[in-house]
Structures are given as C-alpha cells and as structure tokens.
Amino acid sequence: MRFVLVVLLTLCGCRCKEKALDVPAAPKVPRVTTTWAPHEVAAVPDDVYGVPAWSKVFALAFERKISIGVPSCHVEGGCLGIDPLQLRGAPMVSQEMILGRDEPLAFIGEQVSFLEAPDRRARLEQAITDAMTIDPATAPLAAVLFQNDLWERVDAITAAIRNEPGADWAVLEGLKKKLVALMRRVALTRAQLATIASNEGAVTRRYPELLAGFGERDGWAELVSQSTEHRGSTVWQRTTRHAERHGHRMVFRVFIHHAQGRAALSQALTRWPEPLPVGTRFVITGAPMALLTDGSIEPAPFITLLETRQARAEGFMPSQLGTLEHDVLEGSRAALTRMSSDSGGLERLDRAALLPVGATCMPDFTSRLPSASTCLACHGPTGARITGPMAHGETRFELTDDGALAGRAVAEAKRASESFQTLGW
C-alpha cells in the first residue's frame, strides 16, 4: 500500500549459486546518518481505510518523522536516464519525511520505541478502545488490511521485548495485549473473507500492455521454490525470502510465461542456475495473510501489489536507468478500500520511485534508491535471473497448478513461528 510496495522486487529470493554473470556489482551506497525528530500525530489523521477509527489507530501506531538518505540525483531532477554505474559514486543526501502514512510497511521500518512515550501511548490506547466498537463485517477488505498492519506492530513489539535491552518491557507488553485484542475484534469469519472479490482480473484489464493473458492464466505457470537457506542442508523451506522478511504475514506468488509454452519453461528450469530464456515474462504478486475467527490463517483473495518484468538477451546492459522492462503496480490502503470493480486498486509506479536499499532482500529503510536500480541489483541487467546473487543454500524449482500452495506454506511457517506462539490465538 503504499502498503506493500515493491517489496516484492526480488521475490524468489537471492541465491549465490546463480551462474556468475560478467556484470558490475550493485551500487555501494554511502551511508547517511539517520535522525529522528519529534512528531505529533494530527487529531484527525487521514482516513486510509475508509473507517476513521481504524485510521487513527494506524497513524498513532506508525507515524513518525525521520531524515533518511536518498541519491543526490533524486533531488536534482531525477535519476532515470543516468548510467546505472553512476549511482556507485553518487553522494547520498538527507531528506526529511514522515513515515507511517499510506505507504508499504517495508518502508516504515520496525522501530517501536517511540510508542513508549506516555502521551503517544495514551492516545493510542484510547484510539484502540474506540476502534473496538467497529464491526469488521461493515468493511471486510479494510479489516484484512487493518489487521495485517496491527500484526506487524505486534510482531515488532515482540521482537523489541526480546532483543532490545533498553525497551520498557512492561509498557510494551501492555500495549501488545491491547493490539492483539483489537486484532481479534477485526478478525473475519471464513464466510466473510469469501465475500471479498479478487482484483486480479480488473488489474489485468487495466494494464493489458503489461499483463496480457495473466488474469486468465493463459500461458502463465506458477513457479514455486524450495530452499535450505537458514535451515541447514537437510531441511527444506517452501516460502520465499520476501514472505520470510514480512514475518510470514504476506504471501508472494511467482508466475512465468514464454511464447514456446510450459514445456519450454520446465526444460529451462532443469538448467538452473542458468537464466531463463530471452522473452520470458515474470509476474510476482503479493497479498496479506488474514487471521480468521476460527484461528486459521488464510491469504486475502485480493492482491496489494504486482511486479512484472521481461527477460532480455544475455549480454544486454542498460545504458540508462529505466530501460529494463520492469514495472510495479501498487495498491495504497486508500485506493484498495475505495476501488471500483473495474479499477483493481493498483497504480503503476514511476520507475524513479524510491525503494528501501535492497528492497526486502536486504532491507534498509533508512536509505533509498530508484526502483529501476533495485531490479538490476538482484535480477541482473537482463532481468532473466529467477533469483539473485546474495543468499546461500540449495534451491529447487517446479511449476504447480495448485494455486493455494504458496498460501498454505506461508500459513504453516507463521503458525510454527515464535512470534505467533506469543499471540495466544
């Protein structure tokens, strides 16, 4: 939204067993000191969900002011059109912004210590009390988004209690209990979740130049992976690196297409770590996971972001940022909760849009680079790599017709996590 923005950008994750390509290394970004500044949330914040009481909780739980690093070209007219290698030596400059408005959670960062401040905490606790009066059945799609945002705060507080020596354990634990209670209050039944329509068809119709045939899966096949990353040589995990980075609160699905058909793609996968053939089209979608009243964890039937790219021939080297066919469609909270049946709620981002350095692969929300350079860093200048070069372990791929497989894997991983056990769900 800016909910989940490009955090899909490198979805399958990055694997160091990729065939080495003779390409320049990803830009090394000079660090800029991150500074925090006092910030007062408005008495009536922007209504991002279409439910003012929920939007007030969101603003009080996330909003703060920060100064972060951006490339100097961004403030000097834009970075598109420059040589990608110029970013290596380009200075980073500080830019002040408000985090925690209608933007992807990956951009916001997991910092929660500001919630310990007595005035902020008191306002948030009162907003939680007010939000408990709202029936989620009156706004089911918004309820899924809101619950997912609350879940991030709960997981971040859990991590702070466990890992930050200076955290006020008692204060954060008390706040966490209130947030969990609100998560339960806005949980949907399975029948209520089923009333929410998919927006994939509308998005496909709105952007036919990017997504020809995708809505009907005409020629498209879903790609799933298993890897031993982080788990030793004998334990295979079935979720993506990006789902892991999102605390398994989101599911990402990967689809590929080639004019020669599914058989050609299956054959190409047997040659991994070679890149997929020129002309291969990739689509990655992201959707929030929902905790239902019966305790089950299910993916939302709508997507909040979509990334598409197309593989160029081996040896291709873009001379300017933005020339690789890579586009991101993002759904803000406001756009998704107010979308019409023909809009899909996703907007095509400018390729100059800034992402956290490394997106969700190696997150650093305190510095940002253009989307166009992020794609190059992981999928290579041709965009043909299935994965990127920055991880470890064995990986294997297969095509599947089971559209629920990715969601089940994420739900299982979340349910087995320590953070889920602390919910008492």
C-alpha positions in Angstrom: 0.0 0.0 0.0 2.0 2.3 -0.4 1.0 -1.0 1.5 3.3 -3.4 0.2 5.1 -1.7 -2.5 7.8 -3.3 -4.2 8.7 -5.4 -1.7 8.2 -7.9 -4.0 11.0 -6.7 -6.1 13.2 -9.7 -5.7 10.6 -12.2 -4.8 12.1 -15.6 -5.2 15.0 -14.6 -3.0 18.6 -14.4 -3.9 20.8 -17.4 -4.3 24.6 -17.4 -4.6 24.6 -20.4 -6.9 23.3 -18.4 -9.8 25.6 -18.6 -12.7 28.1 -15.7 -12.4 27.5 -13.0 -14.9 30.0 -10.5 -16.1 28.1 -7.5 -14.8 29.0 -4.7 -12.5 28.4 -5.1 -8.8 25.3 -3.5 -7.3 25.9 0.1 -6.2 27.5 0.6 -2.8 25.6 3.3 -1.2 27.4 5.8 1.0 25.7 5.9 4.4 23.8 8.9 5.6 23.1 9.3 9.3 19.5 8.6 10.2 17.9 11.1 12.6 14.6 11.1 14.3 12.6 14.2 15.1 9.7 15.0 17.4 6.3 14.5 15.6 2.8 15.0 16.7 0.0 12.9 15.0 -2.9 15.0 13.9 -6.0 14.9 16.0 -7.9 13.7 12.8 -5.4 11.8 10.7 -6.0 10.9 7.0 -8.6 8.2 6.7 -6.7 5.5 4.9 -9.1 2.6 5.5 -12.4 4.3 5.0 -13.0 3.7 8.7 -11.8 6.8 10.7 -11.4 4.9 14.0 -9.1 2.3 12.4 -7.2 5.0 10.6 -6.5 6.8 13.8 -5.0 3.7 15.4 -2.8 3.2 12.3 -1.5 6.8 12.4 -0.7 6.6 16.2 0.9 3.2 15.9 3.2 4.1 12.9 3.6 7.8 12.2 6.9 9.5 12.9 9.4 11.9 11.4 12.8 10.8 10.1 15.7 12.1 7.9 16.9 9.4 5.5 19.4 9.1 2.7 18.5 9.5 -1.0 20.8 9.8 -4.0 21.6 13.3 -5.0 20.2 12.8 -8.5 16.8 12.3 -6.9 16.7 15.8 -5.7 18.4 17.2 -8.7 15.8 16.3 -11.3 15.5 12.6 -11.1 17.7 9.5 -11.6 16.1 8.0 -14.7 18.3 8.3 -17.7 21.6 8.2 -15.9 24.2 5.4 -16.3 23.5 2.8 -13.6 27.1 2.8 -12.6 27.0 6.4 -11.7 24.9 5.5 -8.6 28.0 3.8 -7.2 29.8 7.0 -6.7 26.8 9.3 -6.4 26.6 11.1 -3.0 23.6 10.4 -0.7 21.9 13.4 0.7 19.5 13.7 3.7 15.8 14.1 3.1 13.2 14.6 5.8 9.9 12.7 5.6 7.0 11.4 7.7 7.0 7.7 7.9 3.8 5.7 8.7 1.3 7.2 6.4 -0.2 5.3 3.5 2.9 3.6 2.4 4.2 0.0 2.4 5.2 -1.4 5.7 8.6 -2.4 4.3 9.3 1.4 4.0 8.2 2.2 7.6 10.7 0.0 9.5 10.2 -2.0 12.6 11.1 0.7 15.2 8.6 0.8 18.1 10.4 2.6 21.0 8.5 5.8 20.3 5.3 4.0 21.4 6.7 4.0 25.0 6.2 7.8 25.3 3.3 8.4 27.8 1.3 10.9 25.7 1.6 8.9 22.5 0.7 5.6 24.3 -2.3 7.2 26.0 -3.7 8.5 22.7 -3.1 5.1 21.0 -4.8 3.2 23.8 -7.8 5.4 23.6 -7.9 5.0 19.8 -7.8 1.2 20.3 -10.7 1.4 22.7 -12.7 3.4 20.1 -11.8 1.0 17.3 -13.1 -1.9 19.3 -16.7 -0.7 18.6 -16.4 -1.2 14.8 -18.0 -4.3 13.3 -15.4 -5.7 10.8 -18.3 -7.1 8.7 -19.1 -3.5 7.7 -15.7 -3.1 5.9 -14.2 -6.6 5.3 -11.5 -5.7 2.9 -10.4 -2.8 5.1 -10.5 -5.2 8.1 -8.0 -7.5 6.4 -5.6 -4.6 5.7 -6.0 -3.2 9.2 -5.5 -6.5 11.0 -2.4 -7.1 8.9 -1.0 -3.7 9.9 -1.7 -4.4 13.6 0.0 -7.8 13.2 3.2 -6.0 12.1 3.1 -3.8 15.2 2.5 -6.8 17.5 5.4 -8.8 15.9 7.7 -5.7 16.1 6.9 -5.2 19.8 7.5 -8.9 20.4 10.9 -8.6 18.8 11.7 -5.4 20.8 10.9 -7.0 24.1 13.1 -9.9 23.2 16.0 -8.2 21.6 16.3 -4.5 22.7 17.9 -4.2 26.2 16.5 -0.7 26.6 12.9 -1.5 25.8 10.4 -0.9 28.6 9.1 -4.5 28.8 6.0 -3.7 30.9 4.8 -0.8 28.8 5.2 -2.6 25.5 3.7 -5.9 26.8 0.6 -4.0 28.0 0.3 -2.3 24.6 0.8 -5.5 22.8 -2.2 -7.1 24.7 -4.4 -4.3 23.6 -3.3 -4.6 20.0 -3.9 -8.4 20.0 -7.4 -7.8 21.4 -8.1 -5.4 18.5 -6.7 -8.0 16.0 -9.2 -10.5 17.4 -12.0 -7.9 17.2 -11.5 -7.2 13.5 -10.9 -10.8 12.5 -13.3 -12.1 9.8 -15.1 -15.4 9.6 -14.2 -17.7 6.6 -17.5 -16.8 5.0 -16.9 -13.1 5.4 -13.4 -13.4 3.8 -15.0 -15.2 0.9 -17.2 -12.2 0.2 -14.2 -10.2 -0.9 -13.7 -10.2 -4.6 -10.4 -10.7 -6.3 -9.0 -7.7 -8.1 -6.6 -9.6 -10.4 -8.9 -9.5 -13.4 -9.5 -5.8 -13.1 -5.8 -5.1 -12.8 -5.1 -7.3 -15.9 -7.7 -5.4 -17.9 -6.4 -2.1 -16.8 -2.8 -2.8 -17.8 -3.1 -5.1 -20.8 0.3 -4.0 -22.2 2.0 -5.5 -19.1 -0.3 -8.4 -18.2 -1.7 -9.9 -21.4 -3.3 -13.2 -20.6 -2.4 -13.1 -16.9 -5.9 -12.8 -15.5 -7.0 -16.0 -17.2 -3.6 -17.6 -16.7 -3.4 -18.0 -20.5 0.1 -19.5 -21.0 1.2 -18.5 -17.5 2.5 -21.1 -15.0 3.1 -20.6 -11.3 6.7 -21.2 -10.1 7.4 -22.4 -6.6 10.7 -23.0 -5.0 12.2 -24.8 -2.0 15.5 -24.0 -0.4 17.7 -24.9 2.5 18.6 -21.3 3.3 18.9 -20.7 7.0 17.8 -24.2 7.8 20.8 -26.4 7.3 21.4 -28.8 4.5 18.5 -31.3 5.1 15.6 -29.0 6.0 13.8 -27.5 3.0 11.6 -24.5 3.4 8.8 -23.7 1.0 8.3 -20.0 1.4 10.0 -17.1 -0.4 12.6 -14.9 1.1 10.2 -12.0 0.9 7.5 -13.8 2.8 10.1 -14.5 5.5 11.1 -10.9 5.5 7.5 -9.9 6.1 7.3 -12.2 9.1 5.1 -14.5 7.1 2.3 -12.0 7.3 2.2 -11.8 3.5 2.3 -14.4 0.7 4.1 -13.8 -2.6 3.4 -15.9 -5.7 5.6 -16.1 -8.8 4.4 -16.7 -12.4 6.3 -17.1 -15.6 5.3 -17.1 -19.3 7.1 -17.8 -22.6 5.9 -17.9 -26.1 7.2 -21.5 -26.5 4.9 -22.7 -23.7 5.1 -24.5 -20.4 7.2 -27.4 -21.6 9.9 -25.0 -22.7 9.8 -23.3 -19.3 10.0 -26.7 -17.5 13.0 -27.6 -19.5 14.7 -24.3 -18.8 14.2 -24.8 -15.1 16.2 -28.0 -15.2 19.2 -25.9 -16.4 19.1 -23.6 -13.4 21.2 -21.7 -12.3 21.3 -20.5 -15.9 19.0 -17.5 -16.5 15.6 -18.2 -18.1 15.4 -17.6 -21.9 15.0 -14.3 -23.5 11.4 -13.2 -23.8 10.4 -14.9 -20.5 7.9 -12.8 -18.7 7.7 -12.7 -14.9 4.8 -11.6 -12.6 5.1 -11.5 -8.9 2.0 -10.8 -6.7 1.7 -10.0 -3.0 -1.3 -10.4 -0.7 -1.8 -10.0 3.0 -2.5 -13.0 5.3 -5.6 -12.8 7.5 -6.1 -14.4 10.9 -9.7 -15.7 11.0 -12.0 -16.1 13.9 -11.6 -19.9 13.8 -7.8 -19.5 14.3 -6.9 -20.3 10.7 -4.5 -18.2 8.6 -5.6 -17.6 5.0 -4.4 -15.3 2.2 -6.6 -12.4 1.2 -8.4 -13.0 -2.1 -7.1 -9.7 -3.4 -3.5 -8.6 -4.2 -1.9 -5.4 -2.9 1.0 -5.3 -5.3 2.3 -6.8 -8.5 5.7 -6.7 -10.2 6.3 -7.5 -13.8 9.5 -7.8 -15.9 10.7 -9.4 -19.1 14.0 -11.1 -19.7 16.4 -9.6 -22.2 19.1 -11.5 -24.1 22.2 -12.5 -22.4 24.8 -9.7 -22.6 22.2 -6.9 -22.6 23.5 -4.0 -20.5 21.2 -1.0 -19.9 23.0 2.3 -20.5 20.3 4.2 -18.6 18.2 3.5 -15.6 14.6 2.7 -16.5 15.3 1.0 -19.8 14.8 -2.6 -18.5 11.1 -3.8 -18.7 10.3 -3.7 -15.1 7.2 -2.2 -13.6 5.5 -2.2 -10.2 1.8 -1.9 -9.6 1.0 -0.8 -6.0 -2.2 -0.6 -4.0 -2.4 2.0 -1.3 -4.7 1.3 1.6 -7.0 4.2 0.4 -7.1 3.0 -3.2 -7.8 -0.6 -2.3 -10.6 0.1 0.2 -12.3 2.6 -2.2 -11.7 0.8 -5.6 -14.4 0.2 -8.1 -15.0 -3.1 -9.7 -13.1 -2.1 -12.8 -10.1 -0.3 -11.3 -8.4 -3.1 -9.3 -7.0 -0.5 -6.8 -3.4 -0.8 -8.1 -1.4 2.1 -9.7 1.6 1.9 -11.9 4.6 3.4 -10.2 7.1 5.6 -11.9 10.4 3.7 -12.3 12.1 6.6 -10.4 10.0 5.7 -7.3 12.4 5.2 -4.4 12.6 1.9 -2.6 14.5 0.9 0.5 18.0 -0.2 -0.4 17.8 -3.9 -1.3 14.0 -3.8 -1.0 13.0 -6.8 1.1 16.0 -8.8 0.1 18.4 -6.9 2.3 16.2 -4.2 3.9 17.5 -0.8 4.9 14.6 1.6 5.1 17.0 4.4 6.1 18.3 4.8 2.6 16.5 4.5 -0.7 17.4 4.0 -4.4 15.2 4.1 -7.5 13.1 1.1 -8.3 15.0 0.7 -11.6 18.3 0.2 -9.9 16.9 -2.2 -7.3 15.7 -4.6 -10.0 19.2 -4.6 -11.6 20.9 -5.4 -8.3 19.1 -8.7 -7.8 17.7 -9.9 -11.2 20.7 -8.7 -13.2 20.8 -6.3 -16.1 18.8 -8.7 -18.4 16.1 -9.3 -15.7 16.4 -13.0 -16.6 17.6 -14.4 -13.2 14.9 -16.3 -11.3 16.7 -15.3 -8.1 19.6 -13.1 -7.2 23.2 -13.5 -6.0 23.0 -12.8 -2.3 21.9 -15.9 -0.5 23.0 -19.4 0.4 21.8 -23.0 0.4 20.4 -25.4 -2.2 17.3 -24.4 -4.2 15.0 -26.3 -6.5 12.1 -25.1 -8.6 8.9 -26.6 -10.0 5.8 -25.5 -11.8 2.5 -26.0 -10.0 -1.2 -25.9 -10.8 -2.1 -25.7 -7.0 -3.0 -22.0 -6.6 -3.3 -22.4 -2.8 0.2 -23.9 -2.3 2.1 -20.7 -1.6 -0.5 -19.5 0.9 -0.5 -22.8 2.8 3.3 -22.7 3.1 3.3 -19.2 4.5 0.5 -20.1 6.9 2.3 -23.1 8.2 5.6 -21.2 8.6 3.8 -18.4 10.5 1.9 -20.8 12.8 5.2 -22.5 13.7 7.0 -19.2 14.5 7.8 -18.0 17.9 6.1 -14.7 17.2 2.8 -16.5 16.6 3.0 -18.6 19.7 3.0 -15.3 21.8 -0.3 -14.3 20.4 -2.3 -16.9 22.3 -4.6 -17.2 19.3 
